[in-house]
Amino acid sequence: MFDENYQFTCVDRFLKYVKYDTQSNEESETFPSDPKQLELSKDLVEELKEIGLEDAHMDEWGYVMATLPSNTDKDVPVIGFIAHVDTSPAVSGKDVKPKIHKNYQGGDIVLENGKVIEADSNPELKDMIGFDIITTDGTTLLGADDKAGIAEIMDAMNYLVTHPEIKHGTIKICFTPDEEVGRGTEHFDVKKFGAKYAYTIDGGTRGEVETETFSADAVNIDFIGKNVHPGYAKGKMINSIKMAAHFLELLPKDRLSPETTEGREGYVHPVSINGNEEKTTVKFIIRDFIDEKLKEYEDLLKELADKTVEAFPGSSMEFKVIEQYRNMKNILDQHPQVEEFALEALRRLGIKPIQSAIRGGTDGSRLSYMGLPTPNLFAGGHNFHAITEYVAVQDMEAATKMIVTLIQVWEEKS
Ligand SMILES: [Zn+2]
């Protein structure tokens, strides 16, 4: 049972973390993409040491790792908990001024600068009556994605250290840079981390357990025309820009696009076009929950590109598929207890599990394929990557309890 007299530390920690500007940068080629992330990471090392995780350290890439040693005689698998320090490049995370709206009574939440979190477009607010809701002043991101996750993991470690009567196996902690720019696992040393299974604490709504992500490929198509001086081009020029335009017109209009799909439907999505008369490159991302469907979509694109070449005699095209990541369900299905124990922890806390498939990738999907099965659990935040981002104090505390309980479930069932 959770000690109901415990003074949670997650909110105080969170309010401290959001003051650090840790926005990652999509344009950058360095790692981390912006070194300002390291300021928070360095201080997290000190905080882990203060809690009592003595081996806490940051590696040359900015990954913070630490260990809570086992205190049980049982042979429990080593479990990891992971969260990311960076915030989205989409909205500034500088000079964040968090505000706690105590005892929410329903309706819209008006931020200091007049921006509104509308109850109508945020149905989750209905379940948060009486909660204390943390927002910004309306000028920046809050950064609950994923500083709430870091604060909750920290608080769970603090709880376990101050409650040594709770038996647990070895627990590993990692705080990563650059998740938001898709590079959070780029230098993640799975072997050094030493966990057998892990959880990212990076989901939204209370109860979320995410074990499925998209499978993803990229496709690059080069349309190759023929350039000659436009003044003397009659009957000779083949303009590859017009080939690309023709090709894009052939794409299905009512299906297979991000704009026309939801739930478990996949899509093909042009993300950039670049070129001149001689050569134009169209880049796509291809997404579905089923690996075989990716091949189907790629065959369709290839067929349309071939048709385009036929329509422009003398032209040619080059078609390249680049594998990106795969649905982590393929891996997690081989280790069903990872999901089961998370659901068991929620049951014990009386939290209704929400099991959804992520229409995107997570660090967990990449880690799962790097040998570390890693589903994603809720951290409590809402409206990620937007000025209207918010998180409830009560949900952060629930996530802390979930982490502690999950660690207990692993010990008990081993
Ligand atoms: Zn996140």
Residues whose N, C-alpha, C, O or C-beta is under 5 A from the ligand:
A	BS01	ZN	D145 D146 D202
